[in-house]
Amino acid sequence: MEHVAHLARLRIPSDQIEMLTGQMNQILSYMEKLGELDTEGVEPTSHPVPLPTAWREDEVKASLDPEKALANAPERADQFVVVPKVIE
């Protein structure tokens, strides 16, 4: 658990390591059990129930007028919104 925590750059209090080790072992045991299942011929899915996609067809449309887009900007420079610097 300490090695995994180090790799994930996590600080784990020493009094929680034993509990988390047990939980990690339970997860790994469950993954081993799942690995025993025969999944031959099973199509991979992202959701257990078929759902219609929310994607729409791509259509070329007129862009938003830059003046309208920047109308409420607190500060602007040409056609850009000025934001505070966050990186030194």
OpenMM code with the backbone's topology and positions (N, CA, C; nanometers):
from openmm import Vec3, app, unit

residues = "MET GLU HIS VAL ALA HIS LEU ALA ARG LEU ARG ILE PRO SER ASP GLN ILE GLU MET LEU THR GLY GLN MET ASN GLN ILE LEU SER TYR MET GLU LYS LEU GLY GLU LEU ASP THR GLU GLY VAL GLU PRO THR SER HIS PRO VAL PRO LEU PRO THR ALA TRP ARG GLU ASP GLU VAL LYS ALA SER LEU ASP PRO GLU LYS ALA LEU ALA ASN ALA PRO GLU ARG ALA ASP GLN PHE VAL VAL VAL PRO LYS VAL ILE GLU".split()
positions = [
    Vec3(0.0833, -0.1181, 0.0000),
    Vec3(0.0000, 0.0000, 0.0000),
    Vec3(0.0882, 0.1250, 0.0000),
    Vec3(0.1968, 0.1207, 0.0740),
    Vec3(0.2847, 0.2368, 0.0792),
    Vec3(0.3459, 0.2646, -0.0582),
    Vec3(0.3799, 0.1596, -0.1316),
    Vec3(0.4367, 0.1763, -0.2658),
    Vec3(0.3333, 0.2380, -0.3603),
    Vec3(0.2106, 0.1877, -0.3549),
    Vec3(0.1034, 0.2424, -0.4397),
    Vec3(0.0779, 0.3886, -0.4031),
    Vec3(0.0762, 0.4192, -0.2761),
    Vec3(0.0551, 0.5566, -0.2317),
    Vec3(0.1678, 0.6461, -0.2826),
    Vec3(0.2894, 0.5960, -0.2782),
    Vec3(0.4035, 0.6735, -0.3285),
    Vec3(0.3884, 0.7006, -0.4779),
    Vec3(0.3501, 0.5974, -0.5548),
    Vec3(0.3318, 0.6144, -0.6990),
    Vec3(0.2217, 0.7155, -0.7306),
    Vec3(0.1174, 0.7160, -0.6472),
    Vec3(0.0050, 0.8073, -0.6680),
    Vec3(0.0285, 0.9435, -0.6037),
    Vec3(0.1446, 0.9589, -0.5413),
    Vec3(0.1800, 1.0840, -0.4727),
    Vec3(0.0767, 1.1190, -0.3650),
    Vec3(0.0408, 1.0159, -0.2851),
    Vec3(-0.0545, 1.0332, -0.1764),
    Vec3(0.0151, 1.0158, -0.0432),
    Vec3(-0.0249, 1.0946, 0.0531),
    Vec3(0.0220, 1.0756, 0.1900),
    Vec3(-0.0886, 1.0044, 0.2658),
    Vec3(-0.0567, 0.8883, 0.3174),
    Vec3(-0.1562, 0.8106, 0.3911),
    Vec3(-0.1096, 0.8004, 0.5353),
    Vec3(-0.1947, 0.8407, 0.6288),
    Vec3(-0.1580, 0.8282, 0.7699),
    Vec3(-0.1289, 0.6825, 0.8042),
    Vec3(-0.0290, 0.6601, 0.8863),
    Vec3(0.0151, 0.5245, 0.9186),
    Vec3(-0.0954, 0.4413, 0.9829),
    Vec3(-0.1890, 0.5057, 1.0525),
    Vec3(-0.2967, 0.4295, 1.1164),
    Vec3(-0.4030, 0.3826, 1.0160),
    Vec3(-0.3972, 0.4275, 0.8912),
    Vec3(-0.4944, 0.3872, 0.7894),
    Vec3(-0.4363, 0.2870, 0.6894),
    Vec3(-0.3067, 0.2631, 0.6945),
    Vec3(-0.2424, 0.1764, 0.5950),
    Vec3(-0.2980, 0.0341, 0.6019),
    Vec3(-0.3150, -0.0190, 0.7210),
    Vec3(-0.3649, -0.1562, 0.7345),
    Vec3(-0.5062, -0.1683, 0.6782),
    Vec3(-0.5929, -0.0718, 0.7095),
    Vec3(-0.7304, -0.0745, 0.6593),
    Vec3(-0.7313, -0.0652, 0.5064),
    Vec3(-0.6520, 0.0262, 0.4507),
    Vec3(-0.6480, 0.0431, 0.3057),
    Vec3(-0.5864, -0.0770, 0.2364),
    Vec3(-0.4900, -0.1414, 0.3003),
    Vec3(-0.4314, -0.2632, 0.2438),
    Vec3(-0.5381, -0.3711, 0.2322),
    Vec3(-0.6200, -0.3854, 0.3336),
    Vec3(-0.7297, -0.4826, 0.3298),
    Vec3(-0.8284, -0.4520, 0.2183),
    Vec3(-0.8629, -0.3249, 0.2049),
    Vec3(-0.9563, -0.2854, 0.0988),
    Vec3(-0.8960, -0.3094, -0.0393),
    Vec3(-0.7680, -0.2797, -0.0545),
    Vec3(-0.7010, -0.3014, -0.1832),
    Vec3(-0.6980, -0.4509, -0.2152),
    Vec3(-0.6731, -0.5352, -0.1151),
    Vec3(-0.6731, -0.6797, -0.1367),
    Vec3(-0.8112, -0.7300, -0.1791),
    Vec3(-0.9175, -0.6731, -0.1207),
    Vec3(-1.0529, -0.7114, -0.1606),
    Vec3(-1.0788, -0.6737, -0.3066),
    Vec3(-1.0350, -0.5571, -0.3473),
    Vec3(-1.0526, -0.5125, -0.4861),
    Vec3(-0.9773, -0.6049, -0.5809),
    Vec3(-0.8530, -0.6364, -0.5464),
    Vec3(-0.7733, -0.7239, -0.6322),
    Vec3(-0.8325, -0.8643, -0.6403),
    Vec3(-0.8858, -0.9152, -0.5291),
    Vec3(-0.9515, -1.0467, -0.5306),
    Vec3(-1.0729, -1.0445, -0.6222),
    Vec3(-1.1486, -0.9377, -0.6170),
    Vec3(-1.2664, -0.9252, -0.7031),
    Vec3(-1.2248, -0.9193, -0.8500),
    Vec3(-1.1166, -0.8474, -0.8798),
    Vec3(-1.0683, -0.8395, -1.0174),
    Vec3(-1.0226, -0.9766, -1.0659),
    Vec3(-0.9600, -1.0556, -0.9795),
    Vec3(-0.9202, -1.1913, -1.0164),
    Vec3(-1.0432, -1.2765, -1.0474),
    Vec3(-1.1479, -1.2611, -0.9665),
    Vec3(-1.2710, -1.3364, -0.9888),
    Vec3(-1.3321, -1.2970, -1.1238),
    Vec3(-1.3331, -1.1675, -1.1559),
    Vec3(-1.3850, -1.1221, -1.2849),
    Vec3(-1.3018, -1.1774, -1.4000),
    Vec3(-1.1713, -1.1909, -1.3783),
    Vec3(-1.0832, -1.2441, -1.4819),
    Vec3(-1.1112, -1.3897, -1.5149),
    Vec3(-1.1784, -1.4606, -1.4260),
    Vec3(-1.2114, -1.6013, -1.4490),
    Vec3(-1.3332, -1.6185, -1.5402),
    Vec3(-1.4087, -1.5125, -1.5621),
    Vec3(-1.5300, -1.5221, -1.6437),
    Vec3(-1.4961, -1.5424, -1.7899),
    Vec3(-1.5790, -1.6202, -1.8582),
    Vec3(-1.5631, -1.6413, -2.0013),
    Vec3(-1.6317, -1.5261, -2.0742),
    Vec3(-1.5546, -1.4388, -2.1344),
    Vec3(-1.6095, -1.3248, -2.2063),
    Vec3(-1.5926, -1.3390, -2.3573),
    Vec3(-1.5640, -1.4595, -2.4023),
    Vec3(-1.5474, -1.4859, -2.5452),
    Vec3(-1.6778, -1.4531, -2.6179),
    Vec3(-1.6698, -1.3705, -2.7200),
    Vec3(-1.7870, -1.3350, -2.7999),
    Vec3(-1.8722, -1.2245, -2.7402),
    Vec3(-1.8335, -1.1696, -2.6267),
    Vec3(-1.9092, -1.0609, -2.5648),
    Vec3(-1.8545, -0.9291, -2.6172),
    Vec3(-1.9411, -0.8504, -2.6778),
    Vec3(-1.8992, -0.7214, -2.7312),
    Vec3(-1.8693, -0.6246, -2.6172),
    Vec3(-1.7584, -0.5511, -2.6266),
    Vec3(-1.7310, -0.4501, -2.5234),
    Vec3(-1.8337, -0.3372, -2.5326),
    Vec3(-1.8791, -0.2922, -2.4190),
    Vec3(-1.9761, -0.1827, -2.4147),
    Vec3(-1.9330, -0.0815, -2.3100),
    Vec3(-1.9825, 0.0389, -2.3257),
    Vec3(-1.9540, 0.1418, -2.2264),
    Vec3(-2.0698, 0.1557, -2.1288),
    Vec3(-2.1832, 0.0914, -2.1603),
    Vec3(-2.3006, 0.1002, -2.0748),
    Vec3(-2.3766, -0.0312, -2.0864),
    Vec3(-2.4291, -0.0837, -1.9770),
    Vec3(-2.4961, -0.2136, -1.9842),
    Vec3(-2.6281, -0.2114, -2.0615),
    Vec3(-2.6881, -0.0938, -2.0762),
    Vec3(-2.8153, -0.0818, -2.1462),
    Vec3(-2.7942, 0.0012, -2.2716),
    Vec3(-2.8402, -0.0464, -2.3886),
    Vec3(-2.8220, 0.0343, -2.5103),
    Vec3(-2.8975, 0.1670, -2.4992),
    Vec3(-2.8282, 0.2747, -2.5218),
    Vec3(-2.8887, 0.4069, -2.5153),
    Vec3(-2.8626, 0.4804, -2.6461),
    Vec3(-2.9571, 0.5631, -2.6893),
    Vec3(-2.9288, 0.6428, -2.8087),
    Vec3(-2.8204, 0.7452, -2.7773),
    Vec3(-2.7395, 0.7752, -2.8754),
    Vec3(-2.6333, 0.8730, -2.8524),
    Vec3(-2.6902, 1.0139, -2.8549),
    Vec3(-2.6249, 1.1005, -2.7850),
    Vec3(-2.6676, 1.2400, -2.7804),
    Vec3(-2.5972, 1.3227, -2.8866),
    Vec3(-2.5166, 1.2564, -2.9702),
    Vec3(-2.4421, 1.3294, -3.0720),
    Vec3(-2.5346, 1.3768, -3.1820),
    Vec3(-2.5087, 1.4931, -3.2302),
    Vec3(-2.5848, 1.5463, -3.3430),
    Vec3(-2.4939, 1.5488, -3.4647),
    Vec3(-2.5532, 1.5594, -3.5789),
    Vec3(-2.4760, 1.5696, -3.7015),
    Vec3(-2.4032, 1.7037, -3.7041),
    Vec3(-2.2823, 1.7037, -3.7572),
    Vec3(-2.2078, 1.8284, -3.7723),
    Vec3(-2.2720, 1.9133, -3.8807),
    Vec3(-2.2954, 2.0374, -3.8485),
    Vec3(-2.3523, 2.1308, -3.9450),
    Vec3(-2.2717, 2.2601, -3.9391),
    Vec3(-2.2470, 2.3168, -4.0553),
    Vec3(-2.1781, 2.4446, -4.0605),
    Vec3(-2.2803, 2.5529, -4.0298),
    Vec3(-2.2493, 2.6330, -3.9289),
    Vec3(-2.3389, 2.7428, -3.8902),
    Vec3(-2.2558, 2.8687, -3.8757),
    Vec3(-2.3231, 2.9804, -3.8771),
    Vec3(-2.2543, 3.1085, -3.8598),
    Vec3(-2.2008, 3.1182, -3.7173),
    Vec3(-2.0825, 3.1739, -3.7025),
    Vec3(-2.0228, 3.1922, -3.5711),
    Vec3(-2.0877, 3.3090, -3.4994),
    Vec3(-2.0703, 3.3105, -3.3683),
    Vec3(-2.1202, 3.4210, -3.2879),
    Vec3(-2.0378, 3.5447, -3.3201),
    Vec3(-2.1040, 3.6563, -3.3353),
    Vec3(-2.0357, 3.7820, -3.3643),
    Vec3(-1.9416, 3.8152, -3.2476),
    Vec3(-1.8124, 3.8452, -3.2763),
    Vec3(-1.7171, 3.8750, -3.1683),
    Vec3(-1.7628, 3.9883, -3.0764),
    Vec3(-1.8271, 4.0880, -3.1283),
    Vec3(-1.8746, 4.1987, -3.0431),
    Vec3(-1.9799, 4.1509, -2.9441),
    Vec3(-2.0695, 4.0640, -2.9890),
    Vec3(-2.1707, 4.0092, -2.8984),
    Vec3(-2.1054, 3.9167, -2.7949),
    Vec3(-2.0093, 3.8365, -2.8404),
    Vec3(-1.9436, 3.7427, -2.7497),
    Vec3(-1.8673, 3.8153, -2.6396),
    Vec3(-1.8104, 3.9299, -2.6707),
    Vec3(-1.7289, 4.0044, -2.5746),
    Vec3(-1.8049, 4.1182, -2.5074),
    Vec3(-1.9319, 4.1311, -2.5335),
    Vec3(-2.0103, 4.2434, -2.4813),
    Vec3(-2.0050, 4.2531, -2.3293),
    Vec3(-2.0047, 4.1412, -2.2586),
    Vec3(-2.0060, 4.1433, -2.1116),
    Vec3(-1.8695, 4.1132, -2.0498),
    Vec3(-1.7664, 4.1079, -2.1309),
    Vec3(-1.6329, 4.0802, -2.0771),
    Vec3(-1.5892, 4.1961, -1.9887),
    Vec3(-1.5382, 4.1675, -1.8686),
    Vec3(-1.4958, 4.2751, -1.7795),
    Vec3(-1.3790, 4.3553, -1.8356),
    Vec3(-1.2910, 4.2872, -1.9089),
    Vec3(-1.1767, 4.3556, -1.9702),
    Vec3(-1.1420, 4.2807, -2.0979),
    Vec3(-1.1109, 4.3541, -2.2026),
    Vec3(-1.0780, 4.2898, -2.3290),
    Vec3(-0.9619, 4.3602, -2.3968),
    Vec3(-0.8960, 4.2867, -2.4844),
    Vec3(-0.7882, 4.3398, -2.5664),
    Vec3(-0.8158, 4.2910, -2.7089),
    Vec3(-0.8497, 4.3788, -2.7961),
    Vec3(-0.8910, 4.3457, -2.9324),
    Vec3(-1.0099, 4.2495, -2.9257),
    Vec3(-0.9934, 4.1286, -2.9796),
    Vec3(-1.1045, 4.0323, -2.9786),
    Vec3(-1.0808, 3.9211, -2.8760),
    Vec3(-1.0156, 3.9547, -2.7651),
    Vec3(-0.9846, 3.8563, -2.6623),
    Vec3(-1.0301, 3.9070, -2.5261),
    Vec3(-1.0631, 3.8132, -2.4367),
    Vec3(-1.0956, 3.8468, -2.2988),
    Vec3(-0.9651, 3.8469, -2.2205),
    Vec3(-0.9408, 3.9513, -2.1419),
    Vec3(-0.8214, 3.9595, -2.0580),
    Vec3(-0.8537, 3.8911, -1.9255),
    Vec3(-0.7669, 3.7955, -1.8880),
    Vec3(-0.7866, 3.7227, -1.7621),
    Vec3(-0.6627, 3.7436, -1.6748),
    Vec3(-0.6777, 3.7275, -1.5429),
    Vec3(-0.5632, 3.7437, -1.4537),
    Vec3(-0.4567, 3.6373, -1.4814),
    Vec3(-0.3327, 3.6747, -1.4654),
    Vec3(-0.2214, 3.5810, -1.4828),
    Vec3(-0.2206, 3.4854, -1.3644),
    Vec3(-0.2131, 3.3537, -1.3939),
    Vec3(-0.2143, 3.2547, -1.2866),
    Vec3(-0.0846, 3.1762, -1.2795),
    Vec3(0.0014, 3.1886, -1.3788),
    Vec3(0.1282, 3.1163, -1.3817),
    Vec3(0.2410, 3.2192, -1.3789),
    Vec3(0.3352, 3.1964, -1.2898),
    Vec3(0.4502, 3.2879, -1.2804),
    Vec3(0.5505, 3.2590, -1.3871),
] * unit.nanometer
topology = app.Topology()
chain = topology.addChain("A")
for resn in residues:
    res = topology.addResidue(resn, chain)
    for name in ("N", "CA", "C"):
        topology.addAtom(name, app.Element.getBySymbol(name[0]), res)
